[in-house]
């Protein structure tokens, strides 16, 4: 009897030792093009179409605004060049949800979706939407701020509203590219904080991101989408809040379902929406170039006249500019799903952020070919005003493509949030 028991125990020990430790490995289904689409699609949301006046209201001149916009983008891209000395290359799996099973993934989606729904209700009641969107808020950090004071502006000084935060974006993005190639784990900042500072900061960041940062951003973007979708049906008046909330909630459920069903489907949807938003971006840019070629340069005269150089104004200008580039770090949340991340992650960042920056600057130039600074500040939706003046009678395409743009940004946020 004892021999039989001992034999059984030995067999059990051998079988346990022979079983390989199983972990959840994410499929590498995303290439360079999908990576660029995620970066571009997440960064370009509703801001460039609705709120190019945030930097303008602080700098009060076109020239300095363009410089600020360019500066923020460059800083965001360059930051990834600094290699952290505390880590050697790693290809292990184990990011925020990398080791979760299917039930675990479902459990992770529930609070994210619920918090987004709560965010829809809170934001729609506590934020003045036209000013909020135009002021620009740093949703990536969970901070919301209403529109600040606007200085007095002369009509002729159209040089006030250019976007220039490329320099601030580029350093951060390059830092993330370096981190992403050294620690090839999904989860964005979570695995980096884990390796650098230990489990407590990583744990705190993970839950803060899950319950506050990501859902708030997701909710705000979906509310922007619902406002643009409902606006054509309520011409001459504001859509009812209940309609806006229901549409936003429906968008949240739809996008969450798509991304829960399939990584490939979520990536495909992101590619489609990015292509759609680039169509309207190209249309606006080409229209502006044509108008400039026809001699519409009056609004660019004296571009630096009336510049406001106080520390507070410059700080707010960079604050708003950096918000417009929020999303440049989203690709690091899905590092494990990138094919050849050592090549594709840095390339996607280096291509994506300068592409966004060029679009931002050229779109602002296009806006100022048809609007003075005062007119731009008074516009509730700058892209729509541009469409009414330049694209009529096809101006209806602008709200449609802005809706696509916001939905694409929401999908990009949701696509990376589960990691």
N, C-alpha and C positions, 0 to 999 in steps of 0.2 A: 504493500500500500504506500509506504514511504517512498519506495523507488519510483513508483508511478507518479506520485506527486512531484518528486524532484525532477523527473524527466519532463513533466509538463511545464514546470516552472522554467527549466532551461530552454525549452522550445519557445515559450512565450518571450523570454528575454532575447533570443535570437531573432524572432520575428519583429520585435520592437526595434532592435538595432538595425535591421535590414530596411525598415521603412524610412524613406527619405523625408526630411522635414519639408512639408508642403506650405508654400506661401502663395498669396494671390499676386500674379504678375499681370500688369496691364498690357494690353496688346499695343504693339507699335504700328499704329495705323495712320499717323499724320506725317506728311512730308513737308518740304520747305514752303510750298505754296499755301498749304493749310495753315502753317505757322504764321506766315505773313498775314493771311486773312484774319486770323484770330487777333493779332496785334492791331491791325488797321481797323478791323470791324469793331473791336472793343473800345479803342480810343475815340474814333469818330462816332459820336452819338448824336444827341440833339444840340449840343452846345454850339458848334460852328454854324448851325442853321438858325439858331434862336438868339444866341447871346454873344455876339462879337463885340458888344459895347461895354463889357465889364472892364477890360483893360483900358479902353478909351476913356471911360468915366474917371479913371484914376490918373492917367498920364496926361490927358487933355491935349494930345497932339499925335498926329499919325506916325511921324518918324520914330519917336521913342517907343511907341506901342509895337511897331514892327520889330524893333531891336529886342524888346522884352520877350516877344513871342519866339524869336529865333534863339534867344539865350536859354530859355527854359528847355527847349527841345534838345539843345546840345548838351546841357548838364545831365539830362536824363539818360542820354545815350553813353556818355563817356564814363559814367560811374562803374560800369561793369569791367573796366580794364584793370581794376585793382584786385589782384589775386589774393585771397585770404591765406596767410601762411600757416594756418592751423589745420589745414585739411589737404589730404592727397586725394587723387581721383577715386571715386567710389561709384559702383554701379548697382548697389544693393537696392532692393525694393523696401519701402517702409515709410512712406510719407503719411500725410494726415489721415487718409483713408486707404492707403495702399494695401494694408493687411486686412481690410474688412471683407467679410463675405457678402453675398447678395443681401441677406437680411440686414447686415450692418450698413450697407449702402442705402437700403431703403430707410433705415432708421436715421441716417444722416440727412436724407432729403426732407424728412418730415419737419424738423425744426426750421430748416432753411425756408421751406415753403410757407410755414406758418408765420415766421417772422416777417417774410416779405409781405404777406397779406396784412399783418398788423401795421407794417410800415406804410402801406398804401393808405390805410385809414388815418394814421397819425399825420403823415405828410400832407394829405389833402386838407386836413383841418387846421394845421398849424403853420403852413408855409404859404406865403403869397406867391402863387406860381409864376406869373409873368416876371416879377422882379427876381424871384429866386432863381429861375433858370437863366435870366440874363446876367445876374451877378456872378453866377458860377459858384458852385460849392464843391469842396473837396470831399466827394462821397467816398473815395477810396480810404479815407481815414475816419469815416463816420462823422465828420464835422459838417454841419450845415450852417450857412450864414446868409441872411437876407441882404438885399442890395444896400450898398453903402451910399453915402452922399455923392451927388454928382456935381462937379464944378460947372461953372458957366462956360459955354462954348460959343465960338463964333461960327456962323454958317459956312464961311469960306474955308475954315480950317478942317477940311475933311481928312487931313492926315492923321486923325486921331483914332485909331481903333485897330491897328494892325496887330497881328498876333506874333509873339516872339519867344515863347518859352521853349524853343527847341534846345538851347544849351543846357537848361536845367534838367531836361528829361534824359538827354543822351548819357551823361555820366552815370546816373542811376541804372539805366538800362544795360550799359556795358558791364557794370558791376554785377548785375543779375545774370548776364550772359556768362561771365566768368564763374560765378557760383553755380550756375546751372550745368556747366560742363565739368565742374569738379565734384559736385554732389548731384548726381543724376537721379534724383528722387522727385516724384511729384509732390505737390503740396505747397509750392511757393515758398513763403518765408518760414513755414513750420520746420522743415528739415534743416534749414540754415541756422535757425535759432537753437534747435536741438543740438546740433554739432558744436556751435560756438559757445552757448551759455547753459546748456543742460535742459532737462525736461520741464522745469517750472515755467520759465519764460515762454517756451514753445507751447506748453499746455494753455497758458493764459491767452496767448495770441490766437491759438486755434479756436477756442470757444468764443473769444471776442469777435473774431472774424465770422464765425458761424452764426452767432445770434445778433450781431450789431452791424458790422461793416458791410458784409456782402448782401444781406437782406435789405438793408436800407438803400444801398445803391441800386439793387435790383428793382425795388419798389418805385424809386424816383424815376428811373428810366421807363418803367412800364406806365407810370402816370403820364409822362410826356407823350408816350405813344398813344395812349387813350385820348388825350386832349386833341391831338392832331387828327386822329381817326374820326372823332365825333364832331369836330368843328364844321365840316361841310354840311352836316345835317341840321346845324343850328346857326345859320347865317344871320348876322345882325344881333346875336345875343350869345352869352356864354352857355356852354352845355351844362346841364344839371350835374351836381356833384355825384349823385347816385349812378348816373350813366358812366361818368369817368371812372368811378371806383369799380363798377362791375366789369368794364372793359379791361381795366388794369388787372383785376383779379383773374379774368379769363386768360389774359396774356401770360400771367405768371404760371397758371396751371398748364397751359399749352406748352410753353417753353420747357417747364420742368419735366413734363411727360416725355417730350421729344428727347431730351438729354438723358432721361432715365432709361429709355428704351434701347438706345444704341449710341455708342461713341461715333460710329461712322455717320449715322443720321444727323447727329448734332453738328458734326464737322461739315457735312454737306449743306445743311441749313445755313451755317455761318458763312460758307463760301458764297452761297446765293445772295444773302443779304449784303455781304461786303461788295459784291459785284453791283448790286442795285444802288447802293449808296455812292459808289464811285461813278456811276452813270450821272447822277445829278450833280456831283462835284465837278466832273468834267464839263457838263453843260454850263454851269455857272462860270467856271474859269474861262472857257472858250468865249462865252458871251462878253465877259469883261475884257478879254484881249481884243475882241472885235471893236468894242466901244472905245477902248484906248487908241486903237489904230485909227479910229475916226476922229480923234482929237478931243475926246472927253477927258481932259486932264485938269480942268479948272479946280476940282476939289483937292488936288494934290499940291497946290501952290502953298508956299510957306509951311512946309510940313512940320517944322520944329517950333513954330511960333506958339507961344502960350504954354510951353511945356511945364509940367508940375514936377519938381525934383525933390520934394520932401521925402524923408525916409518912410513915413507912413504910406504915402501914395505909391512909392516904388514897391514897398512890401506888398501892398494890396494888389498891385498890378501883377507881380510875380505869383501871388497866391491864386489869382484868377487864371493866369496863364498855365500854371502847373495843373490846375484842375482839368483844363481842356485836354491835357496829355495823360490824364489818369487812365490806366489800363495797360501801360507799356510793360508791366511786370506779369501780365496774365499768362504768358506762355510758360513761365517757370512753374506754374501749377500743374502742368501736364508734361513735364520733361520725360517721364518714362514712356509716354505714348508717342514721342517723336522718333522717327527713324533717323539714325545717326545724329543724335543730339549735339555731339561735339562739333559738328559742322553746321547743322541746320538751325540750332538755337541762336548762335551769334549772327549768322547771316540773316535770319528772319528779323532780328532786332535792328541790325544795321540798315537793312532795306526798309523795314516798316516805318520806323520813327521819322527818318528824313522824308519819306514819302508823305506821311501825315503832315509834317511841318511845311513842306512845299505847298500842299493843298490848302492848309490854313492861311498861309500868307497870300497866295494867289486869290483865294476866295475873298479875303478882306479887301484886296485891291479891287476886285470886281464889284464888291458892294459900294466902294467909294467912287466908282465911276458913275453911279446913278443916284447916290445919296450924299448929302452933306453930313457933317458930324452931328448937327442938331437933329436932322431927320432920322439918322441912324439911332440916336439915343431915344427918340420918341417912338420908334417902331417896336411893336410887341413881338414880332417875329421877323427878323431881318431878311431871311431867305424868302419868305412869302412876299414881303414888300418888293424885293428884287424881282421875283417872278411876275408880280403884278405889273411892274414897269417895263420889263424887258421881254418876257415870254408870253405875254397876252396875245391870243386867247388860250394858249396852252398852259397858263399859269397854274392850273389845277394839279399839274404833275408834281409841283414842289411839295405841297403837303403830303401827297402820296409817298414820295420818295423819302421825305423826312420821317414818315412813319416807318418805312422800311429800315431807315438808318437807326432809329431808336430801338426797333425790335431786334436788329442785328447786334447792337450793343448789349441789350438785355440777354440775348442768347449767349454771347461771349462771356458775360459775367456769370451766367448760370453754368455754362460748359466747364468753366474752371473752378467754380465754387465747390463742387463735390469732391475735388481732389484734396 
